[in-house]
């Protein structure tokens, strides 16, 4: 299930690495998206 979510995240959610987002200037929504992507990715690797 998490592997499917990881693929959907990659397709639907923005990639902040390519945008070179500074985490100190990120909004709460951007931080929430980063946390969600990290959570799903870490579960998909297991």
N, C-alpha and C positions, 0 to 999 in steps of 0.2 A: 504494500500500500504506500509506503513512504517513497519507494522508487518512482512510482507514478506521480506522487505529489512533487518530488524533486524535478521531474521533467516538466510538469505544469508550471512550477515556479520559474524555471529557466525560460520558459516560453512567454509567460504572462507578466512576470514582475521585472522591474528595471534592474539593470546591472550597474551598481554604483562603482564598481572597480573601474570600468571603462570611463565613467564620468569623473573619476578621481575625486570622489566625494571626501571631504574632510569630516571625520566623525565628530570633531568638536563643534562643527557648524551645522550638523545634521538636525533636522526637525524630529519631533517625537514620532511622527509617522514613518519617516525614513529609518529611524532606529528600530521601530517595531518590525518593519519589513526585513531589515538585516537580521534581527533576532529570529524571526520566523524562518527565513531561508537557512540560517545556521542550524536551527532545531531540526528541520526536515532533512537537511543534508547529513547531519550527524546520525540521524536514525536510519537513513537510507544506506549508509555505509555498513552498518552492523549486519 
